[in-house]
Amino acid sequence: MTKVAVSRTYAIPDLHGRLDLLDRAIDAIARHAEGMAATIITLGDYVDRGPQSRQVVERLMSWRPDKAKVVNLKGNHEAMMCAVCENRAELDWWIRNGGGETLASYGQAPMLPDFRAIPADHLDWIVNLPLMHVDQLRVFVHAAVDPKAPLGQQNEETLLWKRYPSGADVGHGHRHVVHGHHADPLAPIAGHHKTNLDGLAWKTGRLVIGVFEDDRPGGASEYLEVFGREM
């Protein structure tokens, strides 16, 4: 009998400048996958708040694991960073939401930054990040999906900024929605139709990685946890 190849998808939520947690997540996924074909999805919010935004971006830009496909999604903090660096939004808005730590990681004083210190290839990478990843059974997104709109007609503000109402458990059609953005130290918050993985890792030092079987519908089959220092 021929053995059917199986594959998994791993989802990493909001990192917010925590290179230590990203490195530990990379190691944990490699050990868990044991060479099995895998897709690894990062759910956005790589910058702001934590101390190593630049280093997180650089690590993700260069991450090319064997036997795994990596999909990096855009979060609202990447959108905010680009808007300010491109003079489409006020610096103070970004600073209030953790942008000062990002600027510091690029060697800039938060209130008098020279945006030229941020490499153009970093901004190009951020600008071109996709807003969601869809497979046969799930939708992966930073913030939320409108269950009433076709996936090809989703509003960018919903995908990057929306917060589901408390207790909401809605997917998209037959697909389970996997997201971050809505920080909750009790994460993962898993329902029948959607899973929130954002456990406020940048502050708590605890990062939750969802493991999803590509041939099995619904939520995660298990979770991996990695730990760093609290902030």
N, C-alpha and C positions, 0 to 999 in steps of 0.2 A: 504494500500500500504506500502510495506517495504521500509524504508528509506535507501538509499545506503550510506555506510560510505565513507567519503572523507578524504583525508590526504594531508598534505602539506610538502614541503621541504624548510627549511630555510638555506641560505648560508651566512656565515660570512667570509669576506675577511681578508687580512693581518692585524694582530694585533701588531706585532713588539713590544712586551714588554709592551703593554698598558693593564694592568690588570683592570684598572678602566673601560675601554671600554668593555672588555670582561664581567665583572660583570653586566654592564648595558645592554649588549646584551642578556645575559642569562635571566635577569628579563623581558626585553621587549618581548622576544620570549615566555616566560611562560605566560605572560599576553595575548599575541595575540593568542596563540594556544588554550587557555581555555580548556585544557584537551583533545583536539583533537589529534589523532595519528599524529606523525610528525617524519620526519628525519631532523636532524640538521647537516650540513656539514661545517666544518671549512676548509678554502682553503689554509692553510699553511702560512709560515712566522710568527711564533709565537715569535721568538727570534730576537735579534739585534735592535739597534737604540733606542728603548724606554727603560725605567728604570727598568722594572720588568719582564725580560724574564723568570727567574727561576719560579717566581710566576705564570706566565701564563701557563708554562708547567705543574706545579703541579696542577693547577686548571683544566686543560683539562684532565690530567691523572685520576683525581678523579670524573669528572663530569658524573653522572649517573641519568639523569632526569627521572621522572615517565612518562610513555606513550610516550617516544621519544627515538629514536635511534640516537646516536651521531657517526659521521664518521669524524675523523681528518685526513686530507690529509697532505702529505709532501710538503714543499716549498723549494726553492733553498737555503734559509738561514739555514734551518735545515740540508740540505745536506752539506753546507759549514762548519757548526759547527762540524758535524761528521767527515768530511775529515780532519780537523785540529786536533781534539782530538784524532784521530786514526793515526796521523803522515803521512797522505797521501797528505797534502797540507801545505803551509807555513802560520804561524800565522799572518804575516803582511797582507796577503790577506784578512783574516777574519776581522782584526782590521779596515782596510780601509772601510769595508762594515758594520760597526756597531757592530762588535764582542766585542769591549771593554766594551760596556754597558752590554752585556750578561755576560762576565766574572765578571764584578763588581757586578752583581746581585747574583753571586755565591761567593762573598767575595774575589775575586782575582784581583790583580793588572794586568792591561791589558798586559804589556810588560814582566812580569815575572810570568805567571800563573802556578799554579799546577793543572793540569787537573784532578787529583784525587779528587779535591773538587767537581767536577760534579758527582752526584750520578750515579752509573752504571745503575740503573733502568730508569733514565732520558734518557741516551744515547740509551739504548735498546728500549725504547718506540719510540724514534725518528727514529732509524734505521728501525723499523718495520712499520712505517706509510705507508699506501697505496699511490700510485701516482695519482689515479683518482677514481671517483665513477660514475658508469653508471646506470641509470634507463631506463625505457621504452622511455622516451621523452627527456632526457638530459644527457650531460656529464659534470661532475664537476671536475675541475682540477686547479692546482695552476697557471700555466702559459699559456699553449696553447696545442692544439691538431692538429696533422697533418691530414688534411681532406682526404688525399689520401691513408693513411695507415689504415689497419684494427685496431680496438681498441685493439685487443690482440697483435698487433705488433708495438705499439708506442715506439718511442725512448725516453729514460729517460731524456735526455738533452732537448728535445722538451717540455716534460711535465713540467719540472722544470724551464727552463731558457728562452725559446723562447719568443720573443715579436712579436705580430702581427703587420704588417705594418699599418701605420696610415690610418684610414678609412676602414680597412678590416672588413668585416662582413661575416664570414664563420663559419658554424657549422660543424657537422660530419654526413653526410647522412641526415636522417630526424631529428636528435637530435640537440637541441639547446645546445651550449657550454656556460658554466658559469665559469668565471675565475677571478683571481686577478692579482698580479704581476706587471701589467703595471699601475703604480701609476698616477692618474689624479685627481686633486681636484674637477673636474666637475663630477666625477662618481656619480651615475651609468651611464655608456656609453652603451646604449642598442640598438642593431640592431635587425633585423628579425631573425638572425641566431646565434648570440652570445651576451653575456652581460659581461662587465667588471665592477666588483664591487669595485675595489681598489681605494679608494679616498684619499690615503696618510694619513690615520687616525692617525698614530703615531705622525704626526707633526701637522695636522690641528685640531685634537680633535673631528673629525666628522667621525663616522663609519656607513656605509650603509649596511643593511642586506637585501638580496633579499628574497622575499616570492614567492614560486612557487607552483602552484596547480598541484598535481600529476596526475590529470585526464584531464589536459588542456595543449596542446603543446605550445611551444614558450617561451617567456621571462617571467619576473616576473609579478604577478598580482598586486603587490604593493611592497613598500620598507618601512622598518622601519629604523629610524635614531636615534642614541644615541650620546651624546656629552660629552666631557671632556675638560680639559684645552688644549690650544694650547701650543706647545713646540717651 
